[in-house]
Amino acid sequence: MSVATIFGICAAILVGFGLFGLILQSQPFRKILAFNVLGSGIFLSFGVVARRGAAAGMGGDPIPQALVITGIVVAFSATALAVAILLRLFEETGGTSLQDDAPKGSKSEEADD
Amino acid sequence: MSSELVFCIGLALLILAVAGFTIGVKEDFAAVVGFVVYGLLLSLAWMSLSSPDVALTEAAVGGGVTGALLLGACARLRTREKPAEGHRPGWINRGAALVLCAGISAGLAGVVLLLPDPAPTLAPPAREHLLATGLGNAVTAVLMAYRALDTLLEKVVLLLALVAVWSLAPDRFWGGRPAFGYRPEPGGPLIFLTRVLVPVGVVAGIYLFWVGADAPGGAFAGGAILAAMAILGFISGLSVVPAVNGFRLRFVLVAGVTVFIVAGLAGFAWASGFLAYPVGFAKPIILLIELAMIFSIGATLALLVAGPPGRSLKP
């Protein structure tokens, strides 16, 4: 049992949690949150790969670390876009439902989440 | 079992508990608060994994700026939206989702346990060429030298996201200011906090960029802290969100990418190709690019949080 293994299993469960919320939450706002949990679980599992690659006097492989930093920032910009689309949908229709009886057009707009 | 392992197991359990709370709790506001706590705990996990650069970015972007964005959205959705009732998924769907997610988690955990040993790593070559870049932090060297193209394209993605967010503005507000910020009581604690914290935060953000060459830090964490300070200024009403068609604002937004591309093209003249740096001058060029980037990143992140224009230019 090592630090990398502990957080690797933690990351695997986080991905499951996030996917569960993404599927079952009915409100799009909560789907965005769940999607972020899912994404951070994937980042963390990549961090485990970085930690296992510790060599040459470094605590971890720097390449996965740099990729995760890039990923965190891109995930933020995608979240900001999703939230902006959601708020605009809310302004236009007065609701954020993804149900079939929602006003026409809402479904295709939310697909970008 | 060493004390480090005990700490990591406790931290992992806490992260899972907070993540479960974030997913499962009924109220949106509680979920967002849970998510911010989750981001900060995750940055501790990154520290345990010996990735301090990622930990700083996760704390600043994943917890901080994303938290501000989600809290703002939550407040705007909560005031008028009635709770969604009546379309809870049935037991069969819930059971199927549970089986699917548990299966994916188990599969991923299996992959983690079966990773090859010894693990493949690029750390030795990264260390070997570190001297040529003049940098002391290998992660910054990857971001700004070895894989500079990725970082350049990521900056472009940030700008594209901002263009996409702005394009959601209703026609009548185009060119105006984002409808972001509150009117707190004059002399209240928020204004006091802003006055005290913002000067410290601006220095801290620039410091993070400066030490990022040799120690944990870097342009992304520093830019995110600058963005947080700008957001604090917007929320407290002490500074005004700039109008989206302002020339100075757009100059700051594109400065990072422009300097990056110009330095990249200059690589054809002074070195072997695009984004190649001349021997011995890599570090000053990298610092120059990062200096332009940190302000662009700060402005872009803050404006992504502020959202599309919602007030016309003439009040």
HADDOCK unambig.tbl for C-alpha pairs under 7 A between the chains (distance, minus, plus):
assign (segid A and resid 3 and name CA) (segid B and resid 5 and name CA) 6.30 0.50 0.50
assign (segid A and resid 3 and name CA) (segid B and resid 8 and name CA) 6.58 0.50 0.50
assign (segid A and resid 4 and name CA) (segid B and resid 49 and name CA) 6.91 0.50 0.50
assign (segid A and resid 5 and name CA) (segid B and resid 113 and name CA) 6.83 0.50 0.50
assign (segid A and resid 6 and name CA) (segid B and resid 9 and name CA) 6.54 0.50 0.50
assign (segid A and resid 7 and name CA) (segid B and resid 12 and name CA) 6.47 0.50 0.50
assign (segid A and resid 8 and name CA) (segid B and resid 109 and name CA) 6.73 0.50 0.50
assign (segid A and resid 8 and name CA) (segid B and resid 112 and name CA) 5.84 0.50 0.50
assign (segid A and resid 9 and name CA) (segid B and resid 109 and name CA) 5.11 0.50 0.50
assign (segid A and resid 10 and name CA) (segid B and resid 12 and name CA) 5.92 0.50 0.50
assign (segid A and resid 12 and name CA) (segid B and resid 105 and name CA) 4.82 0.50 0.50
assign (segid A and resid 12 and name CA) (segid B and resid 108 and name CA) 5.28 0.50 0.50
assign (segid A and resid 12 and name CA) (segid B and resid 109 and name CA) 5.31 0.50 0.50
assign (segid A and resid 13 and name CA) (segid B and resid 105 and name CA) 5.19 0.50 0.50
assign (segid A and resid 14 and name CA) (segid B and resid 16 and name CA) 6.72 0.50 0.50
assign (segid A and resid 15 and name CA) (segid B and resid 105 and name CA) 6.50 0.50 0.50
assign (segid A and resid 16 and name CA) (segid B and resid 101 and name CA) 4.69 0.50 0.50
assign (segid A and resid 16 and name CA) (segid B and resid 102 and name CA) 6.12 0.50 0.50
assign (segid A and resid 16 and name CA) (segid B and resid 104 and name CA) 6.38 0.50 0.50
assign (segid A and resid 16 and name CA) (segid B and resid 105 and name CA) 5.06 0.50 0.50
assign (segid A and resid 17 and name CA) (segid B and resid 20 and name CA) 6.73 0.50 0.50
assign (segid A and resid 19 and name CA) (segid B and resid 101 and name CA) 6.34 0.50 0.50
assign (segid A and resid 20 and name CA) (segid B and resid 97 and name CA) 6.29 0.50 0.50
assign (segid A and resid 20 and name CA) (segid B and resid 98 and name CA) 6.67 0.50 0.50
assign (segid A and resid 20 and name CA) (segid B and resid 101 and name CA) 5.95 0.50 0.50
assign (segid A and resid 21 and name CA) (segid B and resid 23 and name CA) 5.64 0.50 0.50
assign (segid A and resid 24 and name CA) (segid B and resid 89 and name CA) 6.78 0.50 0.50
assign (segid A and resid 26 and name CA) (segid B and resid 88 and name CA) 6.95 0.50 0.50
assign (segid A and resid 34 and name CA) (segid B and resid 23 and name CA) 6.16 0.50 0.50
assign (segid A and resid 51 and name CA) (segid B and resid 49 and name CA) 5.77 0.50 0.50
assign (segid A and resid 51 and name CA) (segid B and resid 50 and name CA) 6.86 0.50 0.50
assign (segid A and resid 52 and name CA) (segid B and resid 119 and name CA) 5.94 0.50 0.50
assign (segid A and resid 53 and name CA) (segid B and resid 119 and name CA) 5.49 0.50 0.50
assign (segid A and resid 53 and name CA) (segid B and resid 120 and name CA) 6.13 0.50 0.50
assign (segid A and resid 53 and name CA) (segid B and resid 121 and name CA) 4.65 0.50 0.50
assign (segid A and resid 54 and name CA) (segid B and resid 123 and name CA) 6.93 0.50 0.50
assign (segid A and resid 55 and name CA) (segid B and resid 123 and name CA) 5.74 0.50 0.50
assign (segid A and resid 55 and name CA) (segid B and resid 124 and name CA) 6.48 0.50 0.50
assign (segid A and resid 56 and name CA) (segid B and resid 123 and name CA) 6.22 0.50 0.50
assign (segid A and resid 56 and name CA) (segid B and resid 124 and name CA) 5.23 0.50 0.50
assign (segid A and resid 56 and name CA) (segid B and resid 127 and name CA) 6.83 0.50 0.50
assign (segid A and resid 59 and name CA) (segid B and resid 50 and name CA) 5.32 0.50 0.50
assign (segid A and resid 60 and name CA) (segid B and resid 50 and name CA) 6.42 0.50 0.50
assign (segid A and resid 61 and name CA) (segid B and resid 121 and name CA) 5.98 0.50 0.50
assign (segid A and resid 61 and name CA) (segid B and resid 122 and name CA) 6.10 0.50 0.50
assign (segid A and resid 61 and name CA) (segid B and resid 123 and name CA) 4.87 0.50 0.50
assign (segid A and resid 62 and name CA) (segid B and resid 123 and name CA) 6.32 0.50 0.50
assign (segid A and resid 62 and name CA) (segid B and resid 138 and name CA) 6.05 0.50 0.50
assign (segid A and resid 62 and name CA) (segid B and resid 139 and name CA) 5.05 0.50 0.50
assign (segid A and resid 63 and name CA) (segid B and resid 139 and name CA) 6.92 0.50 0.50
assign (segid A and resid 63 and name CA) (segid B and resid 142 and name CA) 6.30 0.50 0.50
assign (segid A and resid 65 and name CA) (segid B and resid 51 and name CA) 6.87 0.50 0.50
assign (segid A and resid 65 and name CA) (segid B and resid 54 and name CA) 6.41 0.50 0.50
assign (segid A and resid 65 and name CA) (segid B and resid 139 and name CA) 6.75 0.50 0.50
assign (segid A and resid 66 and name CA) (segid B and resid 139 and name CA) 5.58 0.50 0.50
assign (segid A and resid 66 and name CA) (segid B and resid 142 and name CA) 6.39 0.50 0.50
assign (segid A and resid 66 and name CA) (segid B and resid 143 and name CA) 5.90 0.50 0.50
assign (segid A and resid 69 and name CA) (segid B and resid 54 and name CA) 5.69 0.50 0.50
assign (segid A and resid 69 and name CA) (segid B and resid 57 and name CA) 6.48 0.50 0.50
assign (segid A and resid 70 and name CA) (segid B and resid 154 and name CA) 6.80 0.50 0.50
assign (segid A and resid 72 and name CA) (segid B and resid 58 and name CA) 6.94 0.50 0.50
assign (segid A and resid 72 and name CA) (segid B and resid 62 and name CA) 6.70 0.50 0.50
assign (segid A and resid 73 and name CA) (segid B and resid 61 and name CA) 6.85 0.50 0.50
assign (segid A and resid 74 and name CA) (segid B and resid 154 and name CA) 6.93 0.50 0.50
assign (segid A and resid 74 and name CA) (segid B and resid 158 and name CA) 6.90 0.50 0.50
assign (segid A and resid 76 and name CA) (segid B and resid 66 and name CA) 6.42 0.50 0.50
assign (segid A and resid 77 and name CA) (segid B and resid 158 and name CA) 6.05 0.50 0.50
assign (segid A and resid 77 and name CA) (segid B and resid 161 and name CA) 5.93 0.50 0.50
assign (segid A and resid 78 and name CA) (segid B and resid 161 and name CA) 6.97 0.50 0.50
assign (segid A and resid 80 and name CA) (segid B and resid 304 and name CA) 5.99 0.50 0.50
assign (segid A and resid 80 and name CA) (segid B and resid 305 and name CA) 6.62 0.50 0.50
assign (segid A and resid 81 and name CA) (segid B and resid 161 and name CA) 6.30 0.50 0.50
assign (segid A and resid 81 and name CA) (segid B and resid 164 and name CA) 7.00 0.50 0.50
assign (segid A and resid 81 and name CA) (segid B and resid 165 and name CA) 5.61 0.50 0.50
assign (segid A and resid 83 and name CA) (segid B and resid 73 and name CA) 6.89 0.50 0.50
assign (segid A and resid 84 and name CA) (segid B and resid 165 and name CA) 6.11 0.50 0.50
assign (segid A and resid 84 and name CA) (segid B and resid 307 and name CA) 6.32 0.50 0.50
assign (segid A and resid 88 and name CA) (segid B and resid 168 and name CA) 6.98 0.50 0.50
assign (segid A and resid 95 and name CA) (segid B and resid 81 and name CA) 6.69 0.50 0.50
